[in-house]
Amino acid sequence: MPIKKKAVKKSIKAVKKAVKAPKVEKPIGIVTHFFGKINVAIVKFKKPIKVGLAIAFRGAHTDFSQKISSMQFDHQPITVAKKGKEVGIKVAKKVREGDEIFAA
C-alpha cells in the first residue's frame, strides 16, 4: 500500500510543532563596572528600562535576581534608563564586569 504524501506532510508538521527549539533569552544589558563598597553596578542597557523591573544577573560566578530599586545617571536619580546609556544601579550582591543582565 503506497504512502500518501499529504499524510506524511501532516505528520512532519506535527513533529516539528512538538519538537520546537527552546526559546533562547537575549541579554538586555551588561555590567561595565562594579563599586563594591557601595554595591553599585554600572550597567549599559540595550533597550529602555524602568525602575521596578525584575532583572537577573548572570555570569561565571554570578546568578541572582532582583528588582531595580534605584538608578542614577550623572549622580541624578532617574526612573527610565535610555538605550545605550550607562547607568548606576544599586545591587543586592556582588557582580562582575561582563556579567549579563536578563529580564526576569
C-alpha positions in Angstrom: 0.0 0.0 0.0 1.6 3.3 -1.1 2.2 6.1 1.5 0.2 9.3 0.8 2.2 12.5 0.6 -0.4 14.5 2.4 -0.4 12.2 5.4 3.4 12.4 5.5 3.5 16.2 5.4 0.9 16.4 8.2 2.9 14.1 10.4 6.1 16.0 9.7 4.4 19.3 10.7 3.1 17.7 13.9 6.6 16.5 14.8 8.1 20.0 14.1 5.5 21.6 16.4 6.2 19.1 19.2 10.0 19.4 19.0 10.4 23.2 19.0 13.8 24.5 19.9 13.8 26.1 23.4 13.5 29.8 23.5 16.9 31.5 24.0 16.9 34.5 26.2 18.7 37.6 24.9 20.5 39.8 27.4 19.1 43.3 27.9 22.3 44.7 29.3 25.9 44.2 30.5 27.8 45.2 33.7 30.6 47.5 32.7 31.9 48.3 36.3 31.2 47.5 39.9 31.8 49.6 43.0 32.0 47.1 45.9 31.9 49.4 48.9 28.6 50.9 47.9 27.2 47.9 46.0 26.5 49.8 42.8 26.9 48.3 39.3 27.4 50.5 36.2 25.2 48.9 33.5 24.8 49.6 29.8 21.3 48.6 28.6 20.4 47.6 25.1 16.8 48.8 25.5 14.9 51.3 27.7 14.5 50.0 31.3 12.3 51.3 34.1 12.7 51.3 37.9 10.8 48.4 39.4 11.6 45.9 36.6 12.8 42.5 37.8 16.2 41.6 36.3 18.6 38.7 36.6 22.4 39.0 36.7 24.2 36.0 35.2 27.9 35.4 34.7 30.6 32.9 35.5 30.2 33.4 39.3 27.0 35.4 39.4 23.4 34.2 39.3 20.7 36.1 41.1 17.6 38.2 40.5 16.3 41.4 42.0 14.0 44.4 41.3 15.6 47.6 40.2 15.1 49.8 43.3 17.1 52.9 42.2 19.0 54.1 39.2 21.2 57.1 38.6 22.7 58.9 35.6 25.4 61.5 36.3 24.7 61.3 40.0 21.0 62.2 39.4 18.1 59.8 40.2 16.2 58.6 37.1 13.2 56.4 36.5 13.9 55.3 33.0 17.3 54.3 31.6 17.6 55.0 27.8 19.0 52.5 25.4 22.8 52.7 25.2 23.3 54.8 28.3 25.5 53.7 31.2 23.6 54.0 34.5 24.3 53.1 38.1 22.1 50.5 39.8 22.0 49.6 43.4 22.6 45.8 43.6 21.9 43.2 46.3 25.1 41.1 45.7 28.5 41.4 44.1 28.5 41.5 40.3 31.5 41.4 37.9 32.4 43.2 34.8 31.0 41.3 31.8 28.0 39.8 33.7 24.9 39.8 31.5 21.5 41.1 32.6 18.3 39.5 31.6 14.6 40.4 32.2 13.4 38.1 35.0 
